[in-house]
Amino acid sequence: MELVQLSIRQPVSTFSAVIMIILFGVIGLNRLPVQLTPDVEAPKISVRTNWAGATPYEIEKEIIEEQEDVLKSVSSLTVMESSSFNDYGTISLTFKVGTDTMMPWCGSPTSSTKYPAIRKTPGNRLSIHPARKTHR
């Protein structure tokens, strides 16, 4: 109770004490070593489909849109980006941190029946980029 009364009687001192505590906290946070705040990268998967002689429009309409319709239902998906170029198209999938990127369609025998738009053919290439593992 004395602290409350002292704070009311001396508001300038109370204000100065609060500002000093905030200032020391900001200084301490800036001097915190980087090793205590690890870099964490979300797991990513890229699907690249080649089609020799195709225009970006053809790849987008014939392949990428079909693959996007299938992939948008994958669990833990946070970001899906696609690009179409001459002769190939890519879809990049980003998942929540901690998600296992070895999905059932990455090389399983049933991948062509469960995910027909992403079957393993000579033109399709899956690239898996797992999150970096950092330890404290």
C-alpha positions in Angstrom: 0.0 0.0 0.0 2.9 2.3 0.7 4.1 1.9 -2.9 0.8 3.1 -4.3 0.8 6.1 -2.0 4.4 6.9 -2.8 3.6 6.6 -6.6 0.6 9.0 -6.2 2.6 11.5 -4.2 5.6 11.5 -6.5 4.4 10.9 -10.1 7.6 12.3 -11.7 9.8 9.8 -9.8 7.4 7.0 -10.7 7.4 8.0 -14.4 11.2 8.1 -14.4 11.4 4.7 -12.8 9.1 3.2 -15.4 11.0 4.8 -18.3 14.3 3.4 -16.9 12.9 -0.1 -16.6 11.7 0.0 -20.2 15.0 1.5 -21.4 17.0 -1.3 -19.7 14.7 -3.9 -21.1 15.2 -2.6 -24.7 19.0 -2.4 -24.2 19.0 -6.0 -22.9 16.9 -7.3 -25.7 19.2 -5.7 -28.3 22.3 -7.3 -26.7 20.7 -10.7 -26.5 23.0 -13.1 -28.4 21.7 -14.5 -31.7 22.2 -18.0 -30.6 19.3 -17.7 -28.2 17.0 -16.7 -31.0 17.4 -19.4 -33.6 16.4 -19.0 -37.3 13.5 -21.3 -38.2 12.6 -21.9 -41.7 9.2 -23.3 -42.7 9.3 -26.6 -44.7 8.8 -26.2 -48.4 8.1 -28.5 -51.3 8.4 -27.6 -55.0 6.6 -29.4 -57.8 8.1 -28.7 -61.3 6.4 -30.1 -64.4 8.0 -29.9 -67.8 6.1 -29.8 -71.1 8.4 -29.2 -74.1 7.1 -26.6 -76.6 4.2 -25.4 -74.4 3.4 -21.8 -73.7 3.0 -20.4 -70.2 -0.8 -20.1 -70.8 -1.1 -23.8 -71.9 0.9 -25.0 -68.9 -1.2 -22.8 -66.5 -4.5 -24.0 -67.9 -3.7 -27.7 -68.6 -1.4 -28.6 -65.7 -0.9 -26.1 -63.0 -4.6 -25.4 -62.3 -5.3 -29.1 -62.0 -2.4 -29.6 -59.6 -3.4 -26.6 -57.5 -6.9 -28.1 -57.1 -5.4 -31.3 -55.8 -2.8 -29.7 -53.6 -4.9 -27.1 -51.9 -6.5 -29.8 -49.7 -3.1 -31.0 -48.3 -3.1 -30.5 -44.5 -0.9 -27.9 -42.7 -0.4 -25.9 -46.0 0.1 -22.2 -45.4 1.2 -20.8 -48.7 0.9 -22.0 -52.3 2.5 -20.1 -55.2 2.7 -21.1 -58.8 4.5 -19.8 -61.8 4.4 -20.8 -65.5 7.1 -20.4 -68.0 7.9 -21.6 -71.5 8.3 -25.4 -71.3 7.7 -25.8 -67.5 5.6 -24.8 -64.5 6.3 -24.8 -60.8 4.2 -24.9 -57.7 5.8 -24.0 -54.3 4.1 -25.2 -51.2 5.0 -23.9 -47.7 3.8 -25.7 -44.6 3.5 -24.9 -40.9 6.8 -25.2 -39.0 7.2 -28.7 -37.7 5.2 -30.4 -40.5 6.7 -33.6 -41.9 7.2 -32.9 -45.6 7.4 -36.5 -46.5 3.8 -36.6 -47.7 2.1 -39.8 -48.8 2.4 -38.7 -52.5 6.2 -38.3 -52.4 7.1 -41.7 -53.9 4.4 -43.9 -52.4 3.0 -46.7 -54.6 -0.5 -45.2 -54.3 0.6 -41.7 -55.3 -0.7 -42.0 -58.9 -4.2 -43.0 -57.7 -4.5 -40.7 -54.7 -2.9 -37.7 -56.4 -3.3 -38.3 -60.1 -2.3 -34.7 -61.0 1.2 -35.2 -59.4 2.1 -38.7 -60.5 5.8 -39.5 -61.0 6.6 -39.1 -64.6 9.9 -38.1 -66.3 8.5 -34.5 -66.6 7.6 -34.1 -62.9 10.2 -33.4 -60.3 9.5 -33.0 -56.6 12.1 -30.9 -54.6 11.9 -31.2 -50.8 13.5 -28.5 -48.7 13.0 -29.4 -45.0 13.3 -26.8 -42.3 16.7 -26.2 -40.8 17.1 -27.9 -37.4 18.5 -25.6 -34.8 19.4 -26.5 -31.3 19.8 -24.3 -28.3 
